[in-house]
Amino acid sequence: MPSHTLYGADISYYTGKVRAFLRWKGVPFREVQATGDIYRDVIVPRVGFPVIPVLETPEGALLQDSTDIIDTLDHRHGEPSVFPTTPLQRLAASLLELYGDEWLLIPAMHYRWHHNREWALRAFGALNAPEATPEEQLALGTRRAAPFAQAAVLLGASAPMHAAIERSYEGLLAELDQHFALHPYLLGDRPSIGDFGLYGPLYAHQYRDPASGALMRRLAPHVVAWVERMQQPPVPGAGDFLPDDTLPPTLLPVLHRMAREQMPVLEDTARRLSTWLAEHPGEPVPRAIGMHEYELEGQRGERIVRPYALWMLQRSRDIYRAMAPADRARADQWLDAIGGLAFRDFQDPPRLVRDGMSVALAPA
Ligand SMILES: N[C@@H](CCC(=O)N[C@@H](CS)C(=O)NCC(=O)O)C(=O)O
């Protein structure tokens, strides 16, 4: 079968997500490290802005955004799919993708830039200029990584929030460790889109970055084993989700955490985007529309308002809204058990499409 090309990097969150998916799905691909030359010659001219991962199909088409890449290839390459077909599992997997993609950015960026900084600067330099000396790489990495290091704070990891972020992350590790002691993947013996969403941060930052990896090995050996299973699936394409649309009880604390931490931010993001759209008719939506408060472990911080997250949420809301009444009743019971009332009653903004790293109004 002709090969795909994945432009990405070992240190990149969303490249990790896509790479693990391609391996599990058995899609042939080669990976090209996104060096400075690749950004200049391939990514920026063909995508229009600097970003990874980017996937080139054997036909020469470029796909950008881990979510679109996985949606497209999962569909194109057929069964077995990473999207459960039963309603509750499908919804839970989608919510966990959203949690991994958008919320775990906070601990992932915090640990990288506040506990692994020099290592990360060198890694950025080595990626950009593989042939340069270590000193040149450190200097280059320091320049190239500046926006990413600053993003940690913009995403919510200002100094007064550090302790809360670490409490929350260690709590999550403990919950996931209990879960993975009993199940190989989130929903049984097969990885779902939720696993790939969580894997981005938990592999590319929290397992690979040295200080974070040591923490994970100390606190959560079963999470480490899951990361390693995801990294090199023992048998690609094998395994099933739990029967009868079962959600393992050990997943409830994780979903409860998601509902508690991320859902209020999504609600406020929707309110702010609706206001912003009314005040800026016809204008392109920026990646961030101001700042808002958020709360973690009882501590209040500030972060940028990210409309993109609402496009991800819309996918979960579509699954919920399409449910038959009996399934919806089961889903509501389950959402009540995880504190998910805000999701049930979510005040959806106008319908959105993805527009690069932001969103646009869906065509009427
Ligand atoms: N939602 C996108 C996010 C891609 C993304 O943020 N990639 C990072 C590297 S892991 C990047 O290139 N960021 C550039 C930027 O934020 O300007 C996806 O799922 O692919």
The ligand as an ORCA input file, in Angstrom:
! r2SCAN-3c Opt
* xyz 0 1
  N      -5.852     21.243     17.235
  C      -4.656     21.007     16.478
  C      -3.498     21.576     17.252
  C      -2.142     21.441     16.606
  C      -1.101     22.125     17.459
  O      -1.416     22.965     18.321
  N       0.147     21.751     17.231
  C       1.244     22.370     17.928
  C       2.398     21.420     18.095
  S       1.927     20.016     19.080
  C       1.695     23.512     17.061
  O       2.186     23.314     15.972
  N       1.455     24.732     17.516
  C       1.783     25.907     16.782
  C       1.057     27.060     17.358
  O       0.388     26.889     18.395
  O       1.146     28.149     16.774
  C      -4.521     19.506     16.253
  O      -5.267     18.746     16.867
  O      -3.720     19.102     15.414
*
